[in-house]
Amino acid sequence: MSTFLSYLHHESEANLLKLLGWLTPAEETRWQEIKATFRENLRNSGAGQLLQMLDKLESIAGGLSGIREALNCDS
């Protein structure tokens, strides 16, 4: 596993340099696919599900604040 992580780190560094503006259109398309897959995997992971839940709770709290404000204005 250590060899894989070392390879991943090296490849990530190389990819970062490529992203500074040297991507061909085909490479840009592939990069977009990689990012979409990463986001999908994150959404399906435990951390991603936690973030989704927190986002929904924040939306609920915002809705409740709106209701509270509306009720206070009517008083």
C-alpha positions, 0 to 999 in steps of 0.5 A: 500500500505504501508504494501505491500511496507514493505513486499516487502522491507523485502522480497527483503532483504531476497532475497539479502541474498539468492543471496549471493550463497545459491540458489538452481538450481530451485531458480536460474532458477526462479530468471532468470525468474524474472529478464527477466520479470523485464527487459521486463517491464522496456523496455515497461515502459516510462523510458525504452522507453526513455532509448531506444531512448537515446541509438538509438540517441547515435548510430546515433551520433556515426555514424555521427562522423564516417562519419565526420571523413571519410570526413575529411580524404578525404579532 
